[in-house]
Structure formats: structure tokens, C-alpha cells
Amino acid sequence: MPLKASKQIYDNVHGYIGLTDVELGVVDAPIFQRLRGITQLGPASLVYPGATHTRFEHCLGTMFMMDQFLQHVRSMGEPITEDPDVIQKMRLAALLHDIGHYPMSHTFENVITRRMHGSGHEKAGEIFARRFLGDALSSYDVRDITGIAGGNDKSALGMLLSSAFDADKSDYLLRDSYHTGVGYGKVGIQRLMRSASFEDGRIIFDKDEEVVESYLLGRYHMYRSVYHHKTVVAFYTMMSRIFELLVAEGRIKHPNDVVGSQDEDEITAYDDHMLYHALREYAGDGKDAFLKELVRMLLARKPLYAAFINPLPEQSERSSANLMIRSMQYDDRKTEEFARKAGIPAKWAFPEYLRDLGLVDDKTPILIKGKGAAKSVLKSHGLIMHLVGSKRLYDARIYVHPKYKARVATYMRKIS
């Protein structure tokens, strides 16, 4: 049973998106409006100028895609999706799934959780929703909704927001592809959706091997071409170090202080605009010479240089260079030792060990239904899936100030 929309918002990716009264109450809340000031891809716009879209529009788009998924599941005869309360709850979970993001979205997530002992955006979102959206969500269990939004619901419906093929990924692939101009993400989402069923923690596609392969390849190439683009990562790396040091100097509030705040105005001001204001102030009156130079490089769009970058195949995961960079990433002592041997200042060595990539890189099993039992997508007859579907790449990099690129490149050739 469809819900009654009280307002329509036009989206450049999906067209008109309808909002119910309860959704409109959430969207109008300052804690949600804050997402207008948080870019979806952080500093990626320094490489792809059109990538200035925000978490606000992505959350609306994810809710739209959730409704599309629910309509499909309902067409397959799932009675629970006839319940308006279930439909509304799933749409709200999709709408709120990214409400806890920090400035620049995922850019600072690792440094916040790994080096600053902060909460991830899922936990922050749960806290924000409980603290500031109680009135708007008074007819629902907020913990239930945030549990689904955080990926804690392992049921068939929960998979619609947290699996290898879900409402979140469907929107960000289409949206990021549209705004960057990179065509890999323009996959046949609607066709995929119509051939998918969700059961017992598994996704089963009905025959369309080519479309499944296209979707998985699209995700893979969006990582290689956009999310892991060497210059995009250079700016992510610079931003992360700058953010950590500005917090240490007290120029920016610690994320834990913001998440723990009862002041909604303080939280809503914690966005990209706040960050850039702090950057420009520090470029003018900062005291730390290293941090000041790093900030000025960023504002002038002068990236760090990738002195070593090597996506390693699965068989080479335990190569000496790979293991060294992986151990350095969150260990200052090991980074200092590396810099000393390479003959550069330790503060200008930035190890990056990116998430491992494969065509199938999620925990949710993806199956294709042919004659007989459903089989793993990795056993597809498609040439690409057959040859490389089960392989992964382990991407280890070292970024440095451009003036040190030759020293580090020479040192890495010696030890690799």
C-alpha cells in the first residue's frame, strides 16, 4: 500500500521524490538540514569539479531507491511490504542512514576512529536521531529505525539497505557517476532490481548474468577511477592530517565533543563550511610551519605526490612493501623509521593502505538462478567474472611532498 506524499522534491538523478508528513518533519529538522553542508565525496571536487553534491541529496535518493526496492519486493508477493508502517519505517531508515556523517563525509572516518578514539558516523547518527528527532519520529521506535540505518537488521528487509546490492549503493553509484562524469556507475539498476530476490541473507538474481557483471564491474571501476584515484586520495590524505592537527591545536572541536553536545546549533555548524573557515584562518595566522604549508598546499590545489603506488594482486598481498606500508599507516614510530631510511622528514611521509578491492567484495552472498540450484556469481559463465571475479587488489601507497618524491621512489625501488 503506497504512502501519501504531502510534498514533492525534484532530484536531478531520480526526478520527483515524494515525502510523507513524518519524512518532511525529519527533513526540515536542523540536524538533517546540516547534511546540505557536507559534500558526498569530500575533496574529490578538486579532481572532478562537478562532485559538489551533498549527503542531503544522497539521503533523499537512498529513500527513493528504498521505495523502489520495497515496490519490487511487494510485487513478488511479500505480504509484510503491504504494511504502511513497515514501508514508512524502511523509508525513514534509508533517509537517516547517513545523518551522523562528519565534515567531508568519509574523509576523516578512519582518522577519527583509529587515531582520535571517536565514534563512527553510524553511531553518531544513532545519537543524533535519538536526541533531536524524537518529536518528528514520535510514532516510531527511533532505536529500531537507527538499527536498520546502521546495518544491524540482518533480515530480508534489512538487506535492502545493507548488502552487496542495496538502496544506498544504488543511489551513490548513480549519483557519484552523474556528478563526476565518470560513466562506470551508470549501471542497469532498475533491471537488476527487477531480477533480484532477497532471502535468508542472500541476494539471488534471475539469470541476468551480464547485468550483474556490469553492476559489479561498475562498482569496481568507480573505486579505481574515482574513490581511489591517486590525486583524490592525495587530497583525502592531506585533509585527514590537517583535520587531526587542527583538532589537536583546538582550532576545531574534537568529534567526541560534538557528538556528545546537547546543543543542536553547535552540531549543525560542524560541516564543510566550518572546516574551510578554519583552513583559511590557519593559512593566515597559523603557528605550526608544517601544518600551515600543508593547509596552503590544499587551498592552492597542490596535492601530495604518490611516490609509490602499487595495486598488488591477491597472491602478492604479503609482499615486503605491502606489509611495511600496512603496518605504518597508524603507527607513527614505524613511519618515522621509514622516513629516516628514505632520507626525508617524517612529517612529510604519508602511508596509505586502501581497502582491498575485488569484483565481489561484500559479505552478502550474490547468487544467480539458472537451471537447478542458484550458484555463486563467481561461477558465472561471463569471461570477466570467471577470470578475475575471485581475485582482489591490495593497494599500498606512499604520498610525500613533491620535493621528496625522487628520494622515496629510489628507496622503494631498493626494497620492493
Secondary structure by P-SEA (a helix, b strand, c coil): cbbbbcbbbbbccccbbbbcaaaaaaaaccccccccccccccccccccccccccaaaaaaaaaaaaaaaaaaaaaacccccccaaaaaaaaaaaaacccccccccccaaaaaacccccccaaaaaaaaaacccccccccccaaaaaaaaaccccccccccccccccaaaaaaaaaaaaaacccccccaaaaaaaaccccccccccccaaaaaaaaaaaaaaaaacccccaaaaaaaaaaaaaaaaaaaacccccaaaaaacccaaaaaaccaaaaaaaaaaaacccccaaaaaaaaaaaacccccccccccccccccccaaaaaaaaacccaaaaaaaaaaaccccccbbbbbccccccccccbbbbbbcccccccccccccccccccccbbbbbbbccccccaaaaaaaaaaacc
